[in-house]
Amino acid sequence: MTSYSEALIGALHNAKALIDVLHYCRGLDIRAFRVSSQIFPLATHPLSGYRLDTLPDAAEVYRRLECARQIATGADIRLSFHPDQFIVLNSTRPDVVASAIAEVEWQAELAEAIGADVICLHGGSTAGGPEHALARLIDGIGQLSHRARSRLALENDDRCFAAVDLLPVALATDIPLVVDAHHHRVLSGDLSIEEATDWALATWGDREPYFHISSPRDGWQSRDPRPHADVVDPADVPQYWSELGIPLTIDVEAKAKERAVVALARAFQQFIT
């Protein structure tokens, strides 16, 4: 079981690490950063969980989080969270839904503290068939606080829910849609990337859209094109995105992390502002 002293040490260390990584991003002119869901490990665990405001030196933790917010704001770095795959708002099990809600609410609390405006979530379970599963997803979203819902975004995946499947949920809940181009190429739902992009753009309203890009590790013709490569092939970035003429935030999902981001940015330097 995690003690308060262990939790405090971890919280202080990770809050400082977030400051350091944002300084690093600013130095590389990287303008989007996904904060790890495990920045404060086991915080929502039913046995070893804790709240930041109950830690002995909570004021210093919050001071460091505010410092991270200021760095991100000053450097125009958009912050986001992406809950782990076991966070399933539409599970058929009430205890799993309750746990998922608690985790999303916790990440929303952290997002508010550091100024993150996106918590990106997949559609989740298909138990009972897609229609029932998506109805449960709408219900799960409806149980979230305004703080969480106002930051939530839904992302198409490469196994269960294509962008076209999530669009009715996005429209019904006023939750924006994140288009993952890699996932879309694997599971398109009979929409072109242009159609999926246009529909997604309409869900963001006045906010800057958030998209994902990656390349398949073993190539598109491999037995399984789902795993991510170390870097992104510029040819895998939809040409349509560069033709839109509007600001987009694009998360690069690649094993080489910042090296992949810098390489891709150089390839599209003329489109970066």
C-alpha positions in Angstrom: 0.0 0.0 0.0 1.4 3.4 -0.9 2.2 5.6 2.1 1.6 9.3 2.2 5.4 9.9 2.2 5.8 7.8 -0.9 2.9 9.5 -2.6 4.4 12.9 -1.8 7.8 12.0 -3.1 6.3 10.7 -6.3 4.0 13.6 -6.7 6.7 16.2 -6.1 9.1 14.4 -8.5 6.6 13.9 -11.3 5.3 17.5 -11.1 8.9 18.7 -11.4 9.5 16.2 -14.3 6.5 17.8 -16.1 8.1 21.2 -15.7 11.4 19.8 -17.1 9.7 18.1 -20.1 7.8 21.3 -21.0 11.0 23.3 -21.0 12.4 20.6 -23.3 9.4 20.8 -25.6 9.7 24.6 -25.7 13.3 24.3 -26.7 12.4 22.0 -29.6 9.3 24.1 -30.5 7.0 21.1 -29.9 3.5 22.6 -29.4 1.6 19.6 -28.1 2.3 17.3 -25.3 0.3 14.3 -23.9 0.7 14.1 -20.1 1.0 10.6 -18.8 -2.0 9.2 -17.1 0.4 7.8 -14.5 1.8 11.1 -13.6 0.5 10.5 -10.1 0.5 6.6 -9.8 -2.3 4.8 -8.0 -4.0 8.0 -7.1 -7.4 6.5 -7.8 -6.7 3.0 -6.5 -9.4 1.8 -4.1 -6.8 0.7 -1.5 -3.8 2.9 -2.0 -5.4 6.0 -3.6 -4.9 9.5 -2.4 -5.9 13.1 -3.2 -3.3 15.7 -3.9 -4.8 18.1 -1.4 -4.4 15.6 1.4 -0.6 15.1 0.9 1.6 16.7 3.6 3.1 19.2 1.1 0.2 19.6 -1.3 0.9 23.3 -1.7 4.3 22.6 -3.3 2.8 20.0 -5.6 0.1 22.5 -6.8 2.8 25.2 -7.1 4.7 23.0 -9.5 1.6 22.2 -11.5 0.9 25.9 -11.8 4.4 26.4 -13.0 3.9 23.8 -15.6 0.7 25.5 -16.7 2.5 28.8 -17.1 5.3 27.3 -19.2 2.8 25.6 -21.5 0.8 28.7 -21.9 3.8 30.9 -22.5 5.2 28.4 -25.1 1.8 27.7 -26.7 2.1 24.0 -25.9 -1.3 22.4 -25.9 -1.6 19.7 -23.2 -3.8 16.6 -23.3 -4.5 13.4 -21.5 -5.3 10.0 -23.0 -6.7 7.5 -20.4 -5.5 3.9 -20.5 -7.4 1.3 -22.4 -9.0 -0.2 -19.3 -11.0 3.1 -18.8 -14.3 1.9 -20.3 -17.2 4.3 -19.8 -19.6 1.9 -21.6 -18.8 -1.4 -19.8 -21.7 -3.7 -19.0 -20.3 -3.9 -15.5 -21.3 -1.0 -13.2 -18.1 -1.3 -11.1 -16.0 -0.8 -14.2 -18.0 2.2 -15.3 -17.7 3.7 -11.8 -14.0 3.2 -11.8 -13.7 4.7 -15.3 -15.7 7.8 -14.2 -13.5 8.2 -11.2 -10.4 8.0 -13.4 -11.7 10.5 -16.0 -12.7 12.9 -13.2 -9.3 12.6 -11.6 -7.6 13.4 -15.0 -10.0 16.3 -15.4 -8.9 17.7 -12.1 -5.3 17.5 -13.1 -6.1 18.9 -16.6 -7.8 21.9 -14.9 -4.7 22.4 -12.7 -2.2 22.5 -15.7 -4.5 23.9 -18.3 -5.0 20.8 -20.5 -8.1 21.0 -22.6 -8.4 17.5 -24.1 -9.0 14.1 -22.5 -9.0 11.7 -25.4 -10.9 8.5 -25.0 -11.7 5.5 -27.2 -15.3 4.2 -27.7 -14.6 1.2 -25.4 -16.6 -2.0 -25.2 -18.8 -3.5 -28.0 -20.5 -5.9 -25.7 -24.1 -6.4 -26.6 -23.6 -5.1 -30.1 -22.4 -1.7 -31.3 -25.8 0.0 -31.0 -26.2 -0.9 -27.3 -22.6 -0.2 -26.6 -22.8 3.3 -28.1 -26.0 4.0 -26.1 -24.1 3.0 -22.9 -21.3 5.3 -24.0 -23.7 8.2 -24.2 -25.0 7.3 -20.7 -21.5 7.1 -19.3 -20.5 10.5 -20.7 -23.7 11.9 -19.2 -22.5 10.9 -15.7 -19.4 13.0 -16.0 -19.0 16.4 -14.4 -18.9 19.5 -16.6 -15.2 19.8 -15.9 -14.6 16.4 -17.4 -17.2 16.6 -20.3 -15.9 19.9 -21.4 -12.5 18.4 -22.0 -13.5 14.9 -23.2 -12.9 14.0 -26.9 -13.7 10.7 -28.6 -11.1 8.9 -30.9 -11.8 6.3 -33.5 -9.9 3.1 -33.0 -8.6 0.3 -35.2 -10.6 -2.6 -33.9 -14.1 -1.6 -32.7 -15.4 1.9 -33.6 -14.6 3.8 -36.7 -15.0 7.5 -36.9 -18.5 7.1 -38.5 -19.6 4.9 -35.6 -18.6 7.6 -33.0 -20.1 10.6 -34.9 -23.7 10.0 -33.6 -22.3 9.9 -30.0 -20.2 13.1 -30.6 -23.3 14.9 -31.9 -25.6 13.6 -29.2 -23.2 14.6 -26.4 -21.5 17.6 -27.8 -18.2 15.9 -27.5 -15.6 16.5 -30.3 -14.1 13.7 -32.4 -10.4 13.1 -32.7 -9.5 11.5 -36.1 -6.6 9.1 -35.9 -5.5 8.7 -39.5 -3.6 5.5 -38.8 -6.7 3.9 -37.2 -8.9 5.2 -39.9 -6.8 3.6 -42.6 -7.2 0.2 -40.8 -10.9 0.7 -39.9 -12.5 3.3 -42.2 -16.1 2.5 -41.8 -16.5 3.3 -45.5 -15.7 7.0 -45.0 -12.8 8.6 -46.8 -10.3 10.4 -44.7 -11.6 13.6 -46.2 -15.2 12.8 -45.1 -14.1 11.7 -41.6 -12.0 14.9 -41.3 -14.9 17.2 -42.3 -17.3 15.5 -39.9 -14.8 15.7 -37.1 -14.1 19.4 -37.8 -17.8 20.2 -37.4 -17.7 18.7 -33.8 -15.0 21.1 -32.6 -16.9 24.3 -32.9 -14.7 27.2 -32.2 -11.9 25.1 -30.7 -8.8 24.0 -32.6 -9.3 20.4 -33.8 -7.1 17.7 -32.4 -5.9 14.8 -34.6 -3.5 11.9 -34.3 -0.9 10.5 -36.8 1.3 7.5 -36.9 2.7 4.9 -39.3 2.6 1.1 -39.2 5.7 -0.5 -37.7 5.8 -3.3 -40.3 4.3 -1.5 -43.3 0.7 -1.3 -44.6 0.9 -4.6 -46.4 2.0 -6.5 -43.3 -0.2 -9.1 -41.5 -0.9 -6.5 -38.7 -0.5 -2.8 -39.6 -1.7 -1.7 -36.2 1.5 -1.4 -34.2 3.2 2.0 -34.4 6.6 2.6 -36.1 9.5 4.5 -34.5 8.8 7.5 -36.8 6.1 8.8 -39.1 6.3 8.5 -42.8 5.3 11.9 -44.2 3.3 10.1 -46.9 1.0 8.8 -44.1 -0.1 12.3 -43.2 -3.3 13.0 -45.1 -2.7 15.6 -47.8 -6.1 16.9 -47.1 -5.1 18.1 -43.6 -2.4 20.4 -45.1 -5.0 21.7 -47.6 -7.5 22.8 -45.0 -5.8 26.1 -44.3 -6.9 26.1 -40.6 -4.9 25.5 -37.4 -4.8 21.9 -36.3 -3.1 20.2 -33.3 -1.6 16.9 -34.4 -0.3 14.4 -31.9 2.5 12.3 -33.3 2.2 8.7 -31.9 5.7 7.2 -32.6 8.1 5.2 -30.6 11.0 7.6 -31.2 8.9 10.3 -29.5 10.4 13.8 -29.8 12.8 12.7 -32.6 9.9 11.6 -34.6 8.1 14.9 -34.0 11.1 17.0 -35.0 11.6 14.9 -38.2 8.0 15.2 -39.2 7.9 18.9 -38.4 10.8 19.5 -40.7 9.1 17.6 -43.5 6.0 19.9 -43.2 7.8 23.1 -42.1 5.8 25.3 -44.5 2.6 24.4 -42.8 3.7 25.0 -39.2 3.0 28.4 -37.6 
